[in-house]
Amino acid sequence: MRVAPVGGTAVQDHVALAEIELCGDLIIAASAAQDRLSLESIDEVLKVAEARAAAAGD
């Protein structure tokens, strides 16, 4: 097993990390739901309204 060396040689892609976190949030929400997630539920998990409000405030 190879492990990345400690010392900061790994490159972090902050956009990719954010996308991975959002995917994880969707997976958790979907596994907790009784049925399929509605579009409104997906928007809530992804915080679409908050992002739009922040973009409008710029």
Phi and psi in radians as a Rosetta constraint file:
Dihedral C 1 N 2 CA 2 C 2 CIRCULARHARMONIC -1.772 0.35
Dihedral N 2 CA 2 C 2 N 3 CIRCULARHARMONIC 2.440 0.35
Dihedral C 2 N 3 CA 3 C 3 CIRCULARHARMONIC -2.187 0.35
Dihedral N 3 CA 3 C 3 N 4 CIRCULARHARMONIC 2.438 0.35
Dihedral C 3 N 4 CA 4 C 4 CIRCULARHARMONIC -1.068 0.35
Dihedral N 4 CA 4 C 4 N 5 CIRCULARHARMONIC 2.375 0.35
Dihedral C 4 N 5 CA 5 C 5 CIRCULARHARMONIC -1.154 0.35
Dihedral N 5 CA 5 C 5 N 6 CIRCULARHARMONIC 2.554 0.35
Dihedral C 5 N 6 CA 6 C 6 CIRCULARHARMONIC -1.408 0.35
Dihedral N 6 CA 6 C 6 N 7 CIRCULARHARMONIC 2.302 0.35
Dihedral C 6 N 7 CA 7 C 7 CIRCULARHARMONIC 2.515 0.35
Dihedral N 7 CA 7 C 7 N 8 CIRCULARHARMONIC 0.139 0.35
Dihedral C 7 N 8 CA 8 C 8 CIRCULARHARMONIC 1.472 0.35
Dihedral N 8 CA 8 C 8 N 9 CIRCULARHARMONIC 0.346 0.35
Dihedral C 8 N 9 CA 9 C 9 CIRCULARHARMONIC -1.438 0.35
Dihedral N 9 CA 9 C 9 N 10 CIRCULARHARMONIC -0.256 0.35
Dihedral C 9 N 10 CA 10 C 10 CIRCULARHARMONIC -1.351 0.35
Dihedral N 10 CA 10 C 10 N 11 CIRCULARHARMONIC 2.431 0.35
Dihedral C 10 N 11 CA 11 C 11 CIRCULARHARMONIC -1.631 0.35
Dihedral N 11 CA 11 C 11 N 12 CIRCULARHARMONIC 2.342 0.35
Dihedral C 11 N 12 CA 12 C 12 CIRCULARHARMONIC -1.890 0.35
Dihedral N 12 CA 12 C 12 N 13 CIRCULARHARMONIC 2.220 0.35
Dihedral C 12 N 13 CA 13 C 13 CIRCULARHARMONIC -1.779 0.35
Dihedral N 13 CA 13 C 13 N 14 CIRCULARHARMONIC 1.802 0.35
Dihedral C 13 N 14 CA 14 C 14 CIRCULARHARMONIC -1.134 0.35
Dihedral N 14 CA 14 C 14 N 15 CIRCULARHARMONIC -0.567 0.35
Dihedral C 14 N 15 CA 15 C 15 CIRCULARHARMONIC -1.180 0.35
Dihedral N 15 CA 15 C 15 N 16 CIRCULARHARMONIC -0.778 0.35
Dihedral C 15 N 16 CA 16 C 16 CIRCULARHARMONIC -1.111 0.35
Dihedral N 16 CA 16 C 16 N 17 CIRCULARHARMONIC -0.717 0.35
Dihedral C 16 N 17 CA 17 C 17 CIRCULARHARMONIC -1.101 0.35
Dihedral N 17 CA 17 C 17 N 18 CIRCULARHARMONIC -0.694 0.35
Dihedral C 17 N 18 CA 18 C 18 CIRCULARHARMONIC -1.135 0.35
Dihedral N 18 CA 18 C 18 N 19 CIRCULARHARMONIC -0.701 0.35
Dihedral C 18 N 19 CA 19 C 19 CIRCULARHARMONIC -1.137 0.35
Dihedral N 19 CA 19 C 19 N 20 CIRCULARHARMONIC -0.705 0.35
Dihedral C 19 N 20 CA 20 C 20 CIRCULARHARMONIC -1.099 0.35
Dihedral N 20 CA 20 C 20 N 21 CIRCULARHARMONIC -0.733 0.35
Dihedral C 20 N 21 CA 21 C 21 CIRCULARHARMONIC -1.098 0.35
Dihedral N 21 CA 21 C 21 N 22 CIRCULARHARMONIC -0.737 0.35
Dihedral C 21 N 22 CA 22 C 22 CIRCULARHARMONIC -1.116 0.35
Dihedral N 22 CA 22 C 22 N 23 CIRCULARHARMONIC -0.713 0.35
Dihedral C 22 N 23 CA 23 C 23 CIRCULARHARMONIC -1.074 0.35
Dihedral N 23 CA 23 C 23 N 24 CIRCULARHARMONIC -0.737 0.35
Dihedral C 23 N 24 CA 24 C 24 CIRCULARHARMONIC -1.070 0.35
Dihedral N 24 CA 24 C 24 N 25 CIRCULARHARMONIC -0.739 0.35
Dihedral C 24 N 25 CA 25 C 25 CIRCULARHARMONIC -1.070 0.35
Dihedral N 25 CA 25 C 25 N 26 CIRCULARHARMONIC -0.703 0.35
Dihedral C 25 N 26 CA 26 C 26 CIRCULARHARMONIC -1.159 0.35
Dihedral N 26 CA 26 C 26 N 27 CIRCULARHARMONIC -0.711 0.35
Dihedral C 26 N 27 CA 27 C 27 CIRCULARHARMONIC -1.097 0.35
Dihedral N 27 CA 27 C 27 N 28 CIRCULARHARMONIC -0.753 0.35
Dihedral C 27 N 28 CA 28 C 28 CIRCULARHARMONIC -1.105 0.35
Dihedral N 28 CA 28 C 28 N 29 CIRCULARHARMONIC -0.788 0.35
Dihedral C 28 N 29 CA 29 C 29 CIRCULARHARMONIC -1.113 0.35
Dihedral N 29 CA 29 C 29 N 30 CIRCULARHARMONIC -0.722 0.35
Dihedral C 29 N 30 CA 30 C 30 CIRCULARHARMONIC -1.167 0.35
Dihedral N 30 CA 30 C 30 N 31 CIRCULARHARMONIC -0.658 0.35
Dihedral C 30 N 31 CA 31 C 31 CIRCULARHARMONIC -1.257 0.35
Dihedral N 31 CA 31 C 31 N 32 CIRCULARHARMONIC -0.432 0.35
Dihedral C 31 N 32 CA 32 C 32 CIRCULARHARMONIC -1.525 0.35
Dihedral N 32 CA 32 C 32 N 33 CIRCULARHARMONIC -0.253 0.35
Dihedral C 32 N 33 CA 33 C 33 CIRCULARHARMONIC -1.405 0.35
Dihedral N 33 CA 33 C 33 N 34 CIRCULARHARMONIC 2.612 0.35
Dihedral C 33 N 34 CA 34 C 34 CIRCULARHARMONIC -1.301 0.35
Dihedral N 34 CA 34 C 34 N 35 CIRCULARHARMONIC -0.703 0.35
Dihedral C 34 N 35 CA 35 C 35 CIRCULARHARMONIC -2.151 0.35
Dihedral N 35 CA 35 C 35 N 36 CIRCULARHARMONIC -2.981 0.35
Dihedral C 35 N 36 CA 36 C 36 CIRCULARHARMONIC -1.100 0.35
Dihedral N 36 CA 36 C 36 N 37 CIRCULARHARMONIC 2.593 0.35
Dihedral C 36 N 37 CA 37 C 37 CIRCULARHARMONIC -1.268 0.35
Dihedral N 37 CA 37 C 37 N 38 CIRCULARHARMONIC 2.368 0.35
Dihedral C 37 N 38 CA 38 C 38 CIRCULARHARMONIC -1.323 0.35
Dihedral N 38 CA 38 C 38 N 39 CIRCULARHARMONIC 2.871 0.35
Dihedral C 38 N 39 CA 39 C 39 CIRCULARHARMONIC -1.044 0.35
Dihedral N 39 CA 39 C 39 N 40 CIRCULARHARMONIC -0.639 0.35
Dihedral C 39 N 40 CA 40 C 40 CIRCULARHARMONIC -1.140 0.35
Dihedral N 40 CA 40 C 40 N 41 CIRCULARHARMONIC -0.698 0.35
Dihedral C 40 N 41 CA 41 C 41 CIRCULARHARMONIC -1.139 0.35
Dihedral N 41 CA 41 C 41 N 42 CIRCULARHARMONIC -0.710 0.35
Dihedral C 41 N 42 CA 42 C 42 CIRCULARHARMONIC -1.108 0.35
Dihedral N 42 CA 42 C 42 N 43 CIRCULARHARMONIC -0.776 0.35
Dihedral C 42 N 43 CA 43 C 43 CIRCULARHARMONIC -1.049 0.35
Dihedral N 43 CA 43 C 43 N 44 CIRCULARHARMONIC -0.673 0.35
Dihedral C 43 N 44 CA 44 C 44 CIRCULARHARMONIC -1.145 0.35
Dihedral N 44 CA 44 C 44 N 45 CIRCULARHARMONIC -0.790 0.35
Dihedral C 44 N 45 CA 45 C 45 CIRCULARHARMONIC -1.085 0.35
Dihedral N 45 CA 45 C 45 N 46 CIRCULARHARMONIC -0.717 0.35
Dihedral C 45 N 46 CA 46 C 46 CIRCULARHARMONIC -1.441 0.35
Dihedral N 46 CA 46 C 46 N 47 CIRCULARHARMONIC -0.056 0.35
Dihedral C 46 N 47 CA 47 C 47 CIRCULARHARMONIC 1.018 0.35
Dihedral N 47 CA 47 C 47 N 48 CIRCULARHARMONIC 0.787 0.35
Dihedral C 47 N 48 CA 48 C 48 CIRCULARHARMONIC -1.110 0.35
Dihedral N 48 CA 48 C 48 N 49 CIRCULARHARMONIC -0.764 0.35
Dihedral C 48 N 49 CA 49 C 49 CIRCULARHARMONIC -1.080 0.35
Dihedral N 49 CA 49 C 49 N 50 CIRCULARHARMONIC -0.712 0.35
Dihedral C 49 N 50 CA 50 C 50 CIRCULARHARMONIC -1.122 0.35
Dihedral N 50 CA 50 C 50 N 51 CIRCULARHARMONIC -0.722 0.35
Dihedral C 50 N 51 CA 51 C 51 CIRCULARHARMONIC -1.138 0.35
Dihedral N 51 CA 51 C 51 N 52 CIRCULARHARMONIC -0.709 0.35
Dihedral C 51 N 52 CA 52 C 52 CIRCULARHARMONIC -1.151 0.35
Dihedral N 52 CA 52 C 52 N 53 CIRCULARHARMONIC -0.706 0.35
Dihedral C 52 N 53 CA 53 C 53 CIRCULARHARMONIC -1.121 0.35
Dihedral N 53 CA 53 C 53 N 54 CIRCULARHARMONIC -0.717 0.35
Dihedral C 53 N 54 CA 54 C 54 CIRCULARHARMONIC -1.145 0.35
Dihedral N 54 CA 54 C 54 N 55 CIRCULARHARMONIC -0.699 0.35
Dihedral C 54 N 55 CA 55 C 55 CIRCULARHARMONIC -1.170 0.35
Dihedral N 55 CA 55 C 55 N 56 CIRCULARHARMONIC -0.621 0.35
Dihedral C 55 N 56 CA 56 C 56 CIRCULARHARMONIC -1.240 0.35
Dihedral N 56 CA 56 C 56 N 57 CIRCULARHARMONIC -0.462 0.35
Dihedral C 56 N 57 CA 57 C 57 CIRCULARHARMONIC -1.399 0.35
Dihedral N 57 CA 57 C 57 N 58 CIRCULARHARMONIC -0.188 0.35
